[in-house]
Amino acid sequence: MTIKPRSRETDTEMTLIQDQTPAIHVQGLEKSYKELKVLRGLDLDVTRGSIFALLGSNGAGKTTVVKVLATLLKADAGTANVNGFDVATQAADVRESFSLTGQFAAVDEILTGRENLVLVAKLRHLEGPGTIADDLLARFSLTDAGRRKVSTYSGGMRRRLDIAMSLIGDPPIIFLDEPTTGLDPQARIDVWQGVKALAHSGTTVLLTTQYLDEAEQLADRIAILHEGQILVSGTLAELKQLLPPAEVEYVEKQPTLEDVFLSLVGDRKDGDTGNDRSVGTHQ
């Protein structure tokens, strides 16, 4: 029997089919810790190249979802696929498909920012670790701070470096679990810009957050998670349509505290100082 080589049209069709399948598909996911039910039949789909925000308060089950998808926890029931691979039966393939950035920056404070990146690139047996490090430092506005020890970095700089480290090897999917916890307003905006750049480059981002403004600023789609169940999922515009139309009133707009803070600090970057910004009284 003669096997005909696959045509370019067939390859293109297969690529299109793959692009149309969700990067993450979860159905009926359940997880309990003894008597405590954390996930109660959770369903969600994340489109490739998008930012999907899982929004919920502390204890809603956000981190548990990420741990199941990252093969760190085994679900009690339901199915979950990451990049087309089943988390229960194809764990090794799943782990090669994503990077995870947790709530606390996993960086080595003794090393410089560049040395952290080079180390991870070497551990992953990638060619040109120095070039990879330099490219990521530039991408996250850390070039000037790249040769300084991480112990001198501000919280926002450490978080940006942590996200940069998770991108080594070009994973198609990245999990960001509460990425801006504990950061000041300007540092949060810096991280937001980095996350938006990820999606713009084609990376799929699953973001967990308890901050409403973070989900509103970043996400293409938002799912509200409460007591282990998704109450609603959709775009910001779709979610707003769930409420009655707002009554139009003409009032004087007062600046918010965030407006005042950002007008004072301007566009200053963390790279010029090793200290986090704080608001205090003038001497």
C-alpha positions in Angstrom: 0.0 0.0 0.0 1.3 3.5 -0.9 0.9 6.2 1.6 0.4 9.6 0.0 2.2 12.5 1.6 -0.1 14.9 3.4 -0.9 18.1 1.4 -0.2 21.6 2.5 -4.0 22.1 2.5 -4.4 19.3 5.0 -1.7 20.8 7.3 -3.4 24.1 7.1 -6.8 22.6 8.0 -5.3 20.8 11.0 -3.7 24.0 12.2 -7.0 25.9 11.9 -8.8 23.1 13.8 -6.2 23.3 16.6 -6.5 27.1 16.8 -10.3 26.8 17.2 -10.1 24.4 20.1 -9.9 26.0 23.5 -6.5 26.3 25.1 -8.1 25.2 28.4 -11.3 23.1 28.6 -12.8 22.2 32.0 -16.0 20.3 32.5 -17.7 19.2 35.8 -14.6 19.8 37.9 -15.0 18.8 41.6 -12.5 18.9 44.4 -12.9 18.5 48.2 -10.6 18.7 51.2 -12.1 16.1 53.5 -15.5 17.6 54.3 -14.9 20.9 52.6 -16.1 21.1 49.0 -13.9 23.6 47.2 -15.0 23.0 43.6 -18.5 22.1 42.8 -18.9 21.1 39.1 -16.9 23.9 37.5 -17.0 24.4 33.7 -14.9 26.9 31.7 -13.3 27.3 28.3 -10.4 29.6 27.5 -9.8 30.7 24.0 -6.3 30.6 22.6 -4.4 33.9 22.7 -6.8 35.5 25.1 -6.7 36.7 28.7 -9.3 34.9 30.9 -9.8 36.2 34.4 -11.1 34.0 37.1 -12.5 36.5 39.6 -13.4 35.7 43.1 -12.9 36.5 46.8 -10.5 34.6 49.0 -11.6 31.0 49.5 -13.6 30.9 46.3 -11.5 28.1 44.8 -9.3 30.1 42.3 -5.9 28.6 43.4 -7.4 25.1 43.5 -8.5 25.4 39.9 -4.9 26.5 38.9 -3.4 23.6 40.9 -5.6 21.1 39.2 -4.8 22.5 35.7 -1.1 22.5 36.6 -1.3 18.8 37.6 -0.4 19.7 41.2 -3.7 18.4 42.5 -5.9 15.6 41.4 -9.6 16.4 40.9 -12.2 14.2 42.5 -14.5 14.4 39.4 -14.8 16.0 36.1 -12.3 16.5 33.2 -9.7 19.2 32.4 -7.6 19.7 29.2 -4.7 22.0 28.8 -3.4 22.6 25.3 -5.4 19.6 24.2 -3.9 17.3 26.8 -5.8 15.6 29.7 -4.4 16.7 33.1 -5.2 13.3 34.6 -3.7 11.0 31.9 -1.2 13.2 30.0 0.3 15.1 32.9 3.8 15.3 31.3 2.5 16.8 28.1 0.4 19.3 30.1 3.5 20.4 32.1 5.3 21.2 28.9 2.5 23.4 27.7 2.4 26.0 30.5 4.3 28.1 33.0 3.0 29.0 36.4 3.5 32.2 38.3 2.2 32.0 41.9 1.2 34.7 44.4 4.8 35.2 45.5 7.8 35.9 43.2 9.9 32.8 42.9 13.2 34.6 42.3 16.7 34.1 43.8 17.6 37.3 45.7 21.3 36.5 45.8 21.6 36.4 42.0 21.1 39.4 39.7 18.0 39.6 37.5 20.0 38.5 34.5 21.5 35.6 36.3 18.1 34.4 37.4 17.0 34.3 33.7 20.2 32.7 32.5 19.9 30.0 35.1 16.4 29.0 34.1 17.3 29.0 30.4 20.2 26.7 31.2 18.1 24.4 33.3 15.7 24.1 30.3 18.7 23.3 28.0 18.0 26.2 25.7 20.6 27.6 23.3 21.8 31.2 23.8 20.7 31.6 27.5 22.4 35.1 27.6 20.5 36.3 24.6 17.2 34.9 26.0 17.9 36.8 29.3 18.7 40.1 27.6 15.6 39.9 25.4 13.3 39.3 28.4 14.9 42.0 30.4 14.2 44.4 27.6 10.7 43.1 27.1 9.8 43.8 30.8 11.7 47.1 31.1 14.4 45.6 33.4 17.5 46.1 31.3 19.0 48.8 33.5 18.4 46.7 36.6 19.5 43.4 35.0 23.0 43.3 36.6 21.8 44.3 40.1 21.0 41.7 42.8 17.3 40.9 43.1 17.5 41.8 46.8 17.6 45.4 45.7 14.5 45.2 43.5 11.1 46.6 44.4 8.0 44.4 44.6 6.9 45.4 41.1 10.3 44.6 39.6 10.4 41.2 41.3 7.0 40.4 40.0 8.0 41.4 36.4 11.1 39.3 36.7 9.1 36.4 37.9 6.8 36.6 34.9 9.7 37.0 32.6 11.3 33.8 34.0 8.0 31.9 33.5 8.2 32.8 29.7 11.5 31.1 29.1 10.9 28.4 26.5 7.9 30.2 25.0 5.1 28.2 26.7 1.7 28.6 24.9 -0.1 29.0 28.2 0.7 30.9 31.4 -1.2 30.7 34.7 -1.0 33.9 36.8 -2.3 33.3 40.3 -3.0 36.6 42.0 0.0 38.3 40.2 -0.3 41.8 41.7 -1.0 40.9 45.4 0.8 43.4 47.6 2.0 45.7 44.9 1.6 49.5 44.9 -0.6 51.1 42.2 2.2 52.0 39.8 3.7 48.5 40.1 0.3 46.9 39.4 0.0 49.0 36.2 3.5 47.9 35.1 2.5 44.3 35.6 -0.7 44.8 33.7 1.2 46.2 30.7 3.4 43.0 30.7 0.3 40.8 30.8 -1.3 42.6 27.9 1.9 42.2 25.9 1.8 38.4 26.6 -1.6 38.1 25.0 -0.7 40.4 22.1 2.2 38.0 21.3 -0.2 35.0 21.2 0.2 33.6 24.7 -2.9 32.3 26.4 -3.2 33.8 30.0 -5.4 32.4 32.7 -5.4 35.0 35.5 -6.9 34.6 39.0 -7.6 37.7 40.9 -9.8 39.2 43.6 -9.4 42.7 42.2 -12.3 43.9 40.2 -10.3 46.6 38.4 -7.7 44.1 37.4 -10.2 41.9 35.7 -11.8 44.9 34.1 -8.5 46.2 32.7 -7.0 43.0 31.5 -9.5 40.3 30.6 -11.1 39.4 27.3 -13.5 37.2 29.2 -14.3 37.1 32.9 -15.7 34.3 35.0 -17.0 35.1 38.5 -16.2 32.2 40.9 -18.1 31.8 44.2 -18.0 28.9 46.6 -16.5 26.6 43.9 -19.0 27.4 41.2 -18.9 29.8 38.3 -21.9 32.1 38.6 -21.5 33.8 35.2 -19.0 34.0 32.4 -18.6 36.4 29.5 -17.1 39.6 28.2 -17.2 42.7 30.4 -19.9 44.2 28.1 -22.0 41.0 28.5 -21.7 41.0 32.2 -22.7 44.6 32.5 -25.9 43.8 30.5 -27.0 41.5 33.4 -27.8 44.7 35.4 -30.6 47.2 34.7 -29.5 50.2 32.6 -27.9 52.9 34.7 -29.8 56.1 35.3 -28.0 59.1 33.8 -27.2 61.8 36.2 -25.1 64.9 35.7 -22.7 65.3 38.6 -19.3 66.9 39.2 -16.6 64.4 38.7 -14.1 64.3 41.6 -10.6 62.8 41.2 -10.1 59.4 42.8 -7.2 58.7 45.1 -5.6 56.6 42.3 -5.9 59.7 40.0 -4.0 61.8 42.6 -1.4 59.2 43.2 -0.6 58.6 39.5 -0.6 62.3 38.7 2.1 62.7 41.4 4.3 59.8 40.5 3.8 60.2 36.7 5.6 57.7 34.5 8.5 57.0 36.8 9.9 53.5 36.4 10.9 51.1 39.2 14.3 50.5 37.5 15.8 53.7 38.9 15.5 52.8 42.5 15.5 49.6 44.6 12.7 50.8 46.9 8.9 50.5 46.6 7.1 53.8 46.3 5.1 54.9 49.3 2.9 57.9 50.0 4.0 60.0 52.9 4.0 63.6 54.2 6.3 66.2 52.8 9.0 67.5 55.2 
